[in-house]
Amino acid sequence: MAFVMLVLAAGSAVAAWSIEFPYFALSAGPVYDVVDNVEVIDGVESFPPEGELMMLTVSLQGVNAYEMLAAAVDPTVDLLRQERLRSPDESDEEYRERNLAAMDQSKENAIAVALDRLGDESLISSDGVQVMSLIDGAPAASVLQEDDVIVEVEGQPIDVAQEIGELLSDNAPGDLVPLVILRAGVRMEVEVRLFEAEDEPGRPLVGILAQTVNPRFPVDINSENVGGPSAGLMYALGIMDVLTPGAITNGHIVAGTGTIAPDGTVGGIGGIRQKVVAAEAAGAEYMFVPQSNYDDAITAPVDDLQLVAVGSIDEAIEFLEGLPEA
């Protein structure tokens, strides 16, 4: 009888080990210095950082009964139902591709936001400026059409929409200005007469709403196989650090997480407690936390790490500017 009980117990133990439960165990993942992943194209000046900007990751693992028990008593690990992250009919490959696509969008946003905050439009090149709409009553409305692409203004190549206003700053309302445009792919030379801005007398306008076409940036981000959008804030800060002299961190070790929207808003992410643990273990002094994640972040079991809640990249920049020299 005792032998039978031992066999049953052994069988139960094997079953508990082999049966997976519909949960993921979230634990602290690898930490990276984002600057190491920022790639600057040839001919663009870059500057070596003097501190560190760390991006944080979370490791996900399916669990059996024993691993669930271990996770339940480990304050650095959280359990999350699998359907919170992926649908039951989503394959491993589909889940991976979805996360990589989210990372790609995050990188695009980070690059655009960083260059916008740097304010140096000379760093951006493009295929021209597309006419999105024309202002009623503007003389240009009789010359230009929606979807025309302006590639030159008075003989000067155009890369971004803002450059048009800069090139016209020495002109006056009523001046006739030569443009080179692409219309359905055909290169054409036209002239438009400038008119006066209603809210700013004397300022000349073409009279269009425009957007940059196929913008090309002086940096790229090598995210390797890391997926998800949560590194957006730190990538944006890393790009700014690489493209400007001096240390954006004033020599400190700063970690952070958070999505980045095109307007610079920082959004919430998953696994915040594990990322806080990873940041302290990596030696970070400060960690940027999305405002929406702050209440959960402060429950993580850490001692010396200072958490800084931010709702935008501008708040993160303001904090960094206020740091003393390390």
C-alpha positions as semicolon CSV with decimal commas, in nm:
position;residue;x (nm);y (nm);z (nm)
1;M;0,000;0,000;0,000
2;A;0,279;0,236;0,091
3;F;0,441;0,158;-0,241
4;V;0,119;0,243;-0,423
5;M;0,097;0,574;-0,237
6;L;0,454;0,658;-0,332
7;V;0,382;0,579;-0,695
8;L;0,072;0,797;-0,689
9;A;0,263;1,079;-0,521
10;A;0,542;1,050;-0,777
11;G;0,289;1,051;-1,057
12;S;0,122;1,362;-0,915
13;A;0,458;1,533;-0,887
14;V;0,539;1,458;-1,249
15;A;0,198;1,582;-1,356
16;A;0,238;1,905;-1,159
17;W;0,574;1,957;-1,324
18;S;0,453;1,893;-1,679
19;I;0,118;2,074;-1,678
20;E;0,146;2,443;-1,761
21;F;-0,100;2,694;-1,620
22;P;-0,245;2,989;-1,819
23;Y;-0,011;3,238;-1,655
24;F;0,317;3,410;-1,731
25;A;0,572;3,476;-1,462
26;L;0,715;3,826;-1,506
27;S;1,070;3,877;-1,386
28;A;1,340;4,135;-1,443
29;G;1,498;4,103;-1,788
30;P;1,824;4,225;-1,944
31;V;1,924;4,591;-1,918
32;Y;2,080;4,782;-2,210
33;D;2,251;5,118;-2,250
34;V;2,037;5,274;-2,523
35;V;2,328;5,477;-2,659
36;D;2,494;5,152;-2,766
37;N;2,196;5,089;-2,995
38;V;2,189;5,436;-3,155
39;E;2,357;5,432;-3,496
40;V;2,458;5,766;-3,652
41;I;2,497;5,787;-4,029
42;D;2,826;5,896;-4,185
43;G;2,884;6,269;-4,197
44;V;2,671;6,354;-3,893
45;E;2,863;6,471;-3,587
46;S;2,808;6,268;-3,273
47;F;2,931;6,298;-2,916
48;P;3,025;6,022;-2,671
49;P;2,802;6,010;-2,362
50;E;2,948;6,057;-2,016
51;G;2,675;5,884;-1,817
52;E;2,436;5,600;-1,894
53;L;2,079;5,581;-2,017
54;M;1,941;5,236;-1,950
55;M;1,643;5,071;-2,115
56;L;1,476;4,793;-1,919
57;T;1,310;4,469;-2,024
58;V;1,091;4,201;-1,869
59;S;1,129;3,825;-1,906
60;L;0,813;3,619;-1,958
61;Q;0,795;3,250;-1,877
62;G;0,512;3,000;-1,879
63;V;0,469;2,828;-1,543
64;N;0,382;2,489;-1,398
65;A;0,246;2,434;-1,046
66;Y;0,586;2,452;-0,878
67;E;0,687;2,764;-1,065
68;M;0,356;2,928;-0,977
69;L;0,421;2,862;-0,610
70;A;0,775;2,997;-0,639
71;A;0,651;3,311;-0,815
72;A;0,380;3,364;-0,555
73;V;0,635;3,396;-0,274
74;D;0,897;3,593;-0,470
75;P;0,837;3,969;-0,428
76;T;1,030;4,045;-0,749
77;V;0,809;3,821;-0,967
78;D;0,446;3,876;-1,068
79;L;0,199;3,637;-1,226
80;L;-0,011;3,756;-1,520
81;R;-0,283;3,568;-1,702
82;Q;-0,166;3,491;-2,053
83;E;-0,474;3,639;-2,223
84;R;-0,371;3,980;-2,085
85;L;-0,081;3,973;-2,331
86;R;-0,194;3,755;-2,619
87;S;-0,511;3,601;-2,752
88;P;-0,556;3,223;-2,724
89;D;-0,544;3,179;-3,102
90;E;-0,226;3,387;-3,148
91;S;0,078;3,178;-3,234
92;D;0,424;3,234;-3,090
93;E;0,540;3,375;-3,423
94;E;0,241;3,609;-3,454
95;Y;0,300;3,734;-3,100
96;R;0,668;3,792;-3,177
97;E;0,591;3,978;-3,502
98;R;0,336;4,198;-3,327
99;N;0,589;4,299;-3,064
100;L;0,861;4,368;-3,321
101;A;0,617;4,588;-3,517
102;A;0,539;4,779;-3,198
103;M;0,912;4,832;-3,143
104;D;0,953;4,963;-3,501
105;Q;0,679;5,221;-3,447
106;S;0,830;5,314;-3,113
107;K;1,169;5,374;-3,277
108;E;1,015;5,596;-3,545
109;N;0,838;5,802;-3,281
110;A;1,153;5,826;-3,069
111;I;1,365;5,953;-3,360
112;A;1,107;6,210;-3,468
113;V;1,051;6,337;-3,112
114;A;1,425;6,359;-3,037
115;L;1,499;6,558;-3,352
116;D;1,201;6,784;-3,287
117;R;1,327;6,863;-2,937
118;L;1,677;6,927;-3,071
119;G;1,524;7,176;-3,315
120;D;1,783;7,119;-3,589
121;E;1,590;7,068;-3,911
122;S;1,914;7,041;-4,110
123;L;1,945;6,689;-3,972
124;I;1,636;6,576;-4,166
125;S;1,625;6,508;-4,538
126;S;1,327;6,399;-4,746
127;D;1,181;6,376;-5,095
128;G;1,010;6,715;-5,061
129;V;0,696;6,863;-4,909
130;Q;0,352;6,741;-5,007
131;V;0,061;6,986;-5,043
132;M;-0,216;6,852;-4,821
133;S;-0,463;7,135;-4,873
134;L;-0,478;7,494;-5,000
135;I;-0,610;7,800;-4,820
136;D;-0,922;7,943;-4,984
137;G;-0,847;8,273;-5,151
138;A;-0,470;8,219;-5,168
139;P;-0,327;8,286;-5,515
140;A;-0,146;7,950;-5,491
141;A;-0,484;7,775;-5,505
142;S;-0,505;7,851;-5,876
143;V;-0,156;7,712;-5,942
144;L;-0,097;7,422;-5,704
145;Q;-0,303;7,109;-5,649
146;E;-0,343;6,878;-5,354
147;D;-0,076;6,603;-5,354
148;D;0,173;6,821;-5,546
149;V;0,520;6,773;-5,396
150;I;0,730;7,089;-5,363
151;V;1,100;7,006;-5,408
152;E;1,247;7,356;-5,457
153;V;1,162;7,711;-5,351
154;E;1,351;7,989;-5,534
155;G;1,612;7,734;-5,641
156;Q;1,668;7,596;-5,290
157;P;1,593;7,226;-5,220
158;I;1,321;7,167;-4,961
159;D;1,349;6,891;-4,700
160;V;1,085;6,975;-4,439
161;A;0,770;7,183;-4,443
162;Q;0,903;7,441;-4,196
163;E;1,181;7,535;-4,438
164;I;0,937;7,699;-4,678
165;G;0,855;7,975;-4,430
166;E;1,223;8,027;-4,352
167;L;1,316;8,064;-4,719
168;L;1,037;8,316;-4,771
169;S;1,131;8,533;-4,474
170;D;1,302;8,793;-4,697
171;N;1,005;8,814;-4,933
172;A;0,693;9,026;-4,905
173;P;0,324;8,961;-4,973
174;G;0,261;9,003;-5,345
175;D;0,602;8,870;-5,453
176;L;0,605;8,608;-5,728
177;V;0,805;8,302;-5,616
178;P;0,931;8,022;-5,844
179;L;0,873;7,665;-5,727
180;V;0,973;7,327;-5,862
181;I;0,708;7,064;-5,799
182;L;0,636;6,702;-5,876
183;R;0,281;6,639;-5,999
184;A;0,200;6,272;-6,042
185;G;0,574;6,215;-6,068
186;V;0,627;6,476;-6,340
187;R;0,870;6,759;-6,259
188;M;0,724;7,105;-6,327
189;E;0,827;7,467;-6,274
190;V;0,554;7,702;-6,153
191;E;0,523;8,046;-5,993
192;V;0,298;8,141;-5,703
193;R;0,215;8,484;-5,569
194;L;0,254;8,520;-5,193
195;F;-0,022;8,662;-4,979
196;E;-0,029;8,818;-4,633
197;A;-0,097;8,626;-4,312
198;E;-0,416;8,752;-4,148
199;D;-0,280;8,718;-3,795
200;E;0,064;8,861;-3,871
201;P;0,065;9,160;-4,109
202;G;0,362;9,166;-4,342
203;R;0,441;8,794;-4,317
204;P;0,428;8,626;-4,660
205;L;0,255;8,291;-4,706
206;V;0,226;8,044;-4,991
207;G;-0,112;7,939;-4,857
208;I;-0,078;7,564;-4,812
209;L;-0,098;7,301;-4,542
210;A;0,193;7,067;-4,608
211;Q;0,375;6,765;-4,472
212;T;0,723;6,623;-4,522
213;V;0,742;6,334;-4,769
214;N;0,944;6,023;-4,679
215;P;1,152;6,186;-4,405
216;R;1,501;6,043;-4,360
217;F;1,680;6,087;-4,033
218;P;2,051;6,096;-3,940
219;V;2,017;5,811;-3,691
220;D;1,884;5,460;-3,669
221;I;1,821;5,232;-3,373
222;N;1,940;4,873;-3,364
223;S;1,690;4,710;-3,131
224;E;1,807;4,359;-3,225
225;N;1,537;4,111;-3,119
226;V;1,381;4,320;-2,842
227;G;1,012;4,383;-2,907
228;G;0,740;4,607;-2,770
229;P;0,701;4,986;-2,748
230;S;0,823;5,049;-2,393
231;A;1,174;5,175;-2,479
232;G;1,047;5,479;-2,671
233;L;1,125;5,741;-2,405
234;M;1,477;5,614;-2,342
235;Y;1,558;5,583;-2,711
236;A;1,452;5,944;-2,766
237;L;1,675;6,060;-2,479
238;G;1,962;5,846;-2,609
239;I;1,941;6,004;-2,953
240;M;1,948;6,352;-2,801
241;D;2,252;6,254;-2,594
242;V;2,443;6,124;-2,896
243;L;2,368;6,423;-3,119
244;T;2,453;6,698;-2,867
245;P;2,780;6,783;-2,689
246;G;2,797;6,727;-2,316
247;A;2,618;6,466;-2,110
248;I;2,239;6,481;-2,097
249;T;2,260;6,285;-1,769
250;N;2,536;6,507;-1,622
251;G;2,733;6,187;-1,574
252;H;2,465;5,998;-1,377
253;I;2,328;5,650;-1,440
254;V;1,963;5,693;-1,538
255;A;1,721;5,416;-1,627
256;G;1,370;5,447;-1,758
257;T;1,076;5,305;-1,942
258;G;0,766;5,430;-2,120
259;T;0,615;5,452;-2,466
260;I;0,663;5,770;-2,666
261;A;0,390;5,928;-2,881
262;P;0,465;6,162;-3,175
263;D;0,384;6,463;-2,955
264;G;0,628;6,349;-2,684
265;T;0,369;6,209;-2,444
266;V;0,499;5,919;-2,232
267;G;0,259;5,627;-2,197
268;G;0,226;5,338;-1,955
269;I;0,385;4,996;-1,997
270;G;0,365;4,646;-1,849
271;G;0,597;4,482;-1,599
272;I;0,681;4,805;-1,421
273;R;0,771;4,641;-1,089
274;Q;1,016;4,406;-1,257
275;K;1,176;4,694;-1,444
276;V;1,224;4,885;-1,120
277;V;1,401;4,582;-0,973
278;A;1,620;4,552;-1,283
279;A;1,710;4,921;-1,272
280;E;1,836;4,908;-0,915
281;A;2,025;4,583;-0,976
282;A;2,201;4,750;-1,271
283;G;2,319;5,038;-1,052
284;A;2,083;5,312;-1,171
285;E;2,048;5,615;-0,946
286;Y;1,725;5,743;-1,103
287;M;1,448;5,581;-1,305
288;F;1,188;5,749;-1,524
289;V;0,846;5,590;-1,473
290;P;0,533;5,674;-1,675
291;Q;0,292;5,873;-1,461
292;S;0,025;5,607;-1,507
293;N;0,258;5,336;-1,370
294;Y;0,392;5,525;-1,069
295;D;0,156;5,382;-0,806
296;D;0,257;5,027;-0,902
297;A;0,625;5,116;-0,939
298;I;0,661;5,233;-0,579
299;T;0,550;4,889;-0,455
300;A;0,860;4,722;-0,603
301;P;1,108;4,590;-0,343
302;V;1,398;4,835;-0,391
303;D;1,586;5,062;-0,150
304;D;1,804;5,332;-0,306
305;L;1,657;5,392;-0,652
306;Q;1,480;5,729;-0,697
307;L;1,167;5,695;-0,910
308;V;1,074;5,996;-1,124
309;A;0,719;6,004;-1,263
310;V;0,692;6,170;-1,606
311;G;0,405;6,234;-1,843
312;S;0,615;6,363;-2,133
313;I;0,970;6,369;-2,261
314;D;0,983;6,739;-2,175
315;E;0,939;6,655;-1,808
316;A;1,221;6,400;-1,834
317;I;1,449;6,656;-2,001
318;E;1,368;6,914;-1,735
319;F;1,461;6,666;-1,463
320;L;1,792;6,578;-1,630
321;E;1,880;6,944;-1,674
322;G;1,839;6,989;-1,299
323;L;2,077;6,709;-1,202
324;P;2,407;6,814;-1,046
325;E;2,735;6,703;-1,202
326;A;2,814;6,348;-1,095
